[in-house]
Amino acid sequence: MEAQGEKTHSCGTICLKYLLFLFNILFWLAGGAVLAVGVWTMVEKSDYISLLNSSFYSVSAYILIAAGVIVIVTGIIGCCATLKEMKSLLIVYLVLLLCIFLLEIIAGVLAYVTYQELDEELRHNLKVTMQEKYQQPGEESVTQAVDRLQQEFKCCGSHNSSDWRDCVWIQSAENERLVPDSCCKSPSELCGRRDHPSNIYKVEGGCIMKLEEFILSQLYIIGAMGIGIAFLQLVGMMFTCCLYQNLKEDPY
């Protein structure tokens, strides 16, 4: 009878090991997804950094990359601790899970607060940036970012196309355009001389609204991934505690 109870207990420990191992694979994949989003943000959307007088965008991308690496490393530690049944490593793994969980909560609150400030800053600065820095010497990154922004989001100007009337470059004597060529639906050299709605993005809305929608959608994606990882962490912490307790009781 005693032997049978001991055998059942050992089977429970084996089940916990495989459940925790499966969890770590999922956790590792989640870390890879976070890392991929961070790299994609830096590579594909880095042009927009020059439009923001804030390090929020680049810092957020680096945080995602760092978080992805930490989650992957934690997952590897969890796999090693589970397969080798090292109780000391299980404690390290549990502490790492708890720290990441707490950091996620703090990061979530800070992201929400920072976004509210960034939104106000974006509304205030984007128009000025477009009007004062577009096509100016030494501001090539701004020019490139504005052109890409207007083409990618199908918009013209910060709030609307009339914002370009006060642009330093548009008002210069050598310029013949009413808006930049990137405002055109089919961009070509000097197409910005004609600002009719059939030629430019005049009624589609300003770039500020489109950029806000993009940033908000990114935050939703990051938030959803964070909630998913946080749920996995809670499950992982529960499995880790159960396995640690069973390893203490099992006569290995």
C-alpha positions in Angstrom: 0.0 0.0 0.0 2.8 2.3 1.0 4.8 1.4 -2.2 1.7 2.1 -4.3 1.2 5.6 -2.7 4.9 6.4 -3.3 4.6 5.3 -7.0 1.6 7.5 -7.5 3.4 10.5 -6.0 6.3 9.9 -8.4 3.9 9.8 -11.3 2.5 13.1 -10.2 6.0 14.6 -10.1 6.7 13.3 -13.6 3.5 14.9 -14.9 4.4 18.2 -13.3 7.8 18.0 -14.9 6.4 17.6 -18.4 3.7 20.3 -17.8 6.4 22.7 -16.7 8.6 21.8 -19.6 5.7 22.4 -22.0 5.0 25.7 -20.3 8.7 26.7 -20.8 8.4 26.0 -24.5 5.4 28.3 -24.7 7.2 30.9 -22.6 10.2 30.7 -24.9 8.0 31.1 -28.0 6.3 34.1 -26.3 9.7 35.6 -25.7 10.7 35.1 -29.3 7.5 36.9 -30.4 8.2 39.9 -28.1 11.8 40.0 -29.4 10.5 39.9 -33.0 8.1 42.8 -32.4 10.9 44.9 -30.9 13.2 44.2 -33.8 10.4 44.9 -36.3 9.6 48.2 -34.6 13.2 49.3 -34.8 13.8 48.2 -38.4 10.5 49.1 -40.1 9.3 52.1 -38.1 12.6 53.8 -37.1 12.1 56.7 -39.5 9.3 58.1 -37.3 11.7 58.6 -34.4 12.9 61.8 -36.0 9.4 63.2 -35.9 9.1 62.7 -32.1 11.0 65.0 -29.8 11.0 62.2 -27.4 13.0 59.0 -26.9 9.8 57.1 -26.1 9.6 55.2 -29.5 13.2 54.0 -29.6 13.3 53.2 -25.8 10.1 51.2 -26.2 11.6 49.1 -29.0 14.8 48.5 -27.0 12.7 47.5 -23.9 10.8 45.0 -26.1 14.1 43.5 -27.4 15.5 43.3 -23.9 12.3 41.8 -22.5 12.3 39.2 -25.3 15.9 38.2 -24.6 15.2 37.9 -20.8 12.1 35.8 -21.3 14.0 33.5 -23.7 16.8 33.1 -21.2 14.4 32.5 -18.3 12.6 29.8 -20.4 16.0 28.1 -21.0 16.7 28.2 -17.2 13.3 26.8 -16.6 13.9 23.9 -19.0 17.2 23.1 -17.4 15.8 23.3 -13.9 12.9 21.0 -14.8 14.8 18.3 -16.7 17.7 18.2 -14.2 15.3 18.5 -11.2 17.6 21.0 -9.6 15.7 22.6 -6.7 18.1 25.5 -6.4 17.7 26.4 -10.1 13.9 26.0 -9.7 14.0 28.8 -7.0 16.1 31.0 -9.3 13.6 30.4 -12.1 10.6 31.2 -9.8 12.3 34.4 -8.6 12.9 35.4 -12.3 9.3 34.7 -13.2 8.1 36.8 -10.3 10.5 39.7 -11.1 9.4 39.7 -14.8 5.7 39.7 -13.7 6.2 42.7 -11.4 8.2 44.5 -14.1 5.4 43.9 -16.6 2.9 45.6 -14.2 5.2 48.6 -13.7 5.9 48.9 -17.5 2.2 48.7 -18.3 1.4 51.6 -15.9 4.3 53.7 -17.2 3.4 53.0 -20.8 -0.2 54.2 -20.3 1.0 57.4 -18.5 3.8 58.1 -21.0 1.4 57.6 -23.9 -0.9 60.3 -22.6 2.1 62.7 -22.5 3.4 61.6 -25.8 0.0 62.1 -27.5 0.0 65.8 -26.4 3.6 66.2 -27.4 2.9 64.7 -30.8 0.0 67.0 -31.5 2.0 70.0 -30.5 5.3 69.2 -32.3 4.4 67.4 -35.5 3.0 70.4 -37.2 6.0 72.6 -36.2 8.5 69.9 -37.3 6.9 69.6 -40.7 6.8 73.3 -41.3 10.2 74.2 -40.0 12.4 71.2 -40.8 11.1 69.6 -44.0 13.6 69.8 -46.8 16.0 71.9 -44.7 19.8 71.3 -44.7 20.8 68.7 -42.1 17.2 67.5 -41.6 17.3 64.7 -44.2 15.9 62.2 -41.7 12.9 64.4 -41.0 12.2 64.8 -44.7 12.5 61.1 -45.3 10.2 60.3 -42.3 7.6 62.9 -43.4 7.5 61.6 -47.0 7.2 58.0 -45.8 4.5 58.9 -43.2 2.4 60.7 -45.8 2.7 57.9 -48.3 2.3 55.0 -45.9 -0.7 56.5 -44.1 -2.2 58.3 -47.1 -2.3 61.7 -45.5 -1.1 65.2 -46.1 0.1 67.7 -43.5 -0.2 67.4 -39.7 -3.9 68.2 -39.3 -4.7 68.8 -43.0 -3.0 69.8 -46.3 -3.3 73.5 -45.5 -0.6 73.1 -42.8 1.9 73.2 -45.6 1.1 76.8 -46.5 3.3 78.0 -43.6 6.1 75.6 -44.4 9.5 77.3 -44.8 10.4 75.2 -47.8 7.0 75.7 -49.5 7.3 79.5 -49.1 10.8 79.6 -50.6 11.2 81.4 -53.9 12.7 78.4 -55.8 9.8 76.1 -54.9 6.9 75.7 -57.2 4.8 73.3 -55.1 1.8 73.9 -52.9 2.4 70.6 -51.0 5.3 68.1 -51.0 5.2 65.5 -53.8 4.7 62.8 -51.1 1.1 64.2 -50.6 0.2 63.0 -54.1 -1.8 59.8 -54.6 0.5 58.9 -57.4 3.8 60.6 -56.5 5.9 62.1 -59.3 8.3 65.1 -59.8 6.4 68.4 -59.2 3.0 66.7 -58.7 2.6 68.8 -55.5 1.9 71.9 -57.7 -1.7 70.8 -57.8 -3.5 70.4 -54.5 -6.9 69.2 -55.7 -8.5 66.3 -53.8 -8.2 64.1 -56.9 -4.5 64.6 -56.8 -3.5 64.7 -53.1 -4.7 63.2 -49.8 -6.8 66.2 -49.0 -10.0 64.7 -47.5 -8.5 61.5 -45.9 -7.5 63.3 -42.7 -4.2 64.6 -41.3 -1.1 62.5 -40.5 -1.4 63.3 -36.7 -4.6 61.3 -36.5 -3.2 58.4 -38.5 0.1 58.3 -36.5 -1.9 58.3 -33.2 -4.0 55.4 -34.4 -0.8 53.5 -35.4 0.9 54.1 -32.0 -2.3 53.1 -30.2 -2.6 49.9 -32.2 1.0 49.0 -31.4 0.3 49.6 -27.7 -2.8 47.3 -27.9 -0.6 44.6 -29.5 2.1 44.9 -26.9 -0.6 45.0 -24.1 -2.2 41.8 -25.4 1.1 40.1 -25.6 2.0 41.3 -22.1 -1.3 39.9 -20.7 -0.8 36.6 -22.4 2.8 36.3 -21.1 1.6 37.4 -17.6 -1.0 34.6 -17.6 1.6 32.1 -18.7 3.9 33.3 -15.9 1.2 32.7 -13.2 0.6 29.2 -14.5 4.4 28.6 -14.6 4.8 29.9 -11.0 2.1 27.5 -9.9 3.7 24.5 -11.6 7.1 25.5 -10.3 5.9 25.7 -6.7 4.1 22.3 -7.0 7.2 20.6 -8.6 9.5 22.1 -6.0 7.3 20.8 -3.2 7.0 17.3 -4.8 10.8 17.1 -5.3 11.2 17.9 -1.6 8.9 15.0 -0.7 10.1 12.5 -3.3 13.0 10.3 -2.2 15.3 11.1 -5.1 
